[in-house]
């Protein structure tokens, strides 16, 4: 399997990703060890959804597969669910030039 499985609970595809995919339904309060630190889930997150691995500022790009998959529409705390309520997809949008995405990149 590509990527790294964290405690059999989440899949982080590349070292630079700021989100991971949850591999089971995980409850609020679950502590996920990231080697250099740990994060605590601040809400329940369902299988297949994304969790923030660190604080993500409003306007910052969301990385998965070491690729930009979206942009934070509000600040996102470590351990928070990352989805359409706080992230706008940038994939496949013809209205964003590479320059516009690069300017917002705060990787």
C-alpha positions in Angstrom: 0.0 0.0 0.0 1.3 3.4 -0.8 1.3 6.0 1.9 1.6 5.4 5.6 -1.0 4.0 7.9 -1.1 5.7 11.2 -2.2 3.5 14.1 -4.4 1.5 11.8 -6.7 4.5 11.8 -5.7 6.9 9.1 -3.8 6.9 5.9 -1.3 9.7 5.1 -0.3 9.5 1.5 2.9 11.6 1.5 5.0 13.2 4.2 4.0 16.8 3.1 0.2 16.1 3.3 -1.7 18.2 5.8 -4.7 15.8 5.9 -5.1 12.0 6.2 -7.9 9.7 5.3 -9.7 8.0 8.2 -9.8 4.2 7.8 -12.7 3.6 10.3 -15.3 5.6 12.0 -13.3 7.4 14.7 -14.8 9.2 17.7 -14.1 12.5 19.2 -11.2 12.4 21.6 -9.2 9.7 19.7 -5.5 10.5 19.9 -3.5 9.9 16.8 0.3 9.6 17.1 2.2 11.4 14.4 5.7 10.5 15.7 6.8 14.1 16.4 3.5 15.0 18.1 0.0 13.7 18.5 -3.4 15.2 17.6 -6.7 14.6 19.2 -9.9 14.3 17.1 -12.1 17.2 18.0 -15.2 15.6 16.5 -16.4 12.2 15.2 -15.1 11.5 11.7 -16.5 8.8 9.5 -14.6 6.2 7.4 -13.2 7.7 4.2 -13.3 11.3 5.3 -10.3 13.6 5.9 -8.8 14.8 9.2 -6.5 17.8 9.6 -3.0 16.7 10.8 -2.0 20.3 11.8 -3.6 23.7 12.0 -4.6 25.0 8.6 -5.2 28.7 8.1 -8.1 30.1 6.2 -7.0 30.4 2.5 -4.3 27.8 2.9 -4.1 25.0 0.4 -5.2 21.4 1.5 -2.6 18.8 0.4 -3.4 15.1 -0.1 -1.1 12.9 -2.4 1.3 15.9 -2.2 -1.2 17.6 -4.5 -3.5 20.5 -3.8 -7.0 19.2 -3.4 -8.7 22.3 -2.0 -8.4 25.5 -0.1 -9.5 26.1 3.5 -12.5 28.4 3.6 -12.0 28.9 7.3 -9.3 28.0 9.9 -9.2 24.3 10.6 -7.8 22.9 13.8 -5.7 19.8 14.1 -8.0 16.8 14.5 -10.9 18.5 12.8 -12.9 17.0 9.9 -11.9 18.5 6.6 -14.9 18.5 4.2 -17.1 20.9 2.1 -18.1 22.9 5.2 -14.5 24.2 5.6 -12.7 23.3 2.3 -13.5 24.3 -1.2 -12.2 22.0 -4.0 -9.7 23.4 -6.4 -9.5 20.3 -8.5 -10.7 20.6 -12.1 -11.6 24.2 -11.8 -10.9 26.2 -14.9 -11.2 29.5 -13.2 -8.0 29.1 -11.1 -4.7 29.6 -12.9 -1.6 27.9 -11.6 -0.3 31.3 -10.6 -3.4 32.0 -8.4 -2.9 28.6 -6.7 0.8 29.1 -6.2 0.2 32.5 -4.5 -2.1 30.9 -2.0 0.3 28.0 -1.4 1.5 28.1 2.2 2.7 24.5 2.4 
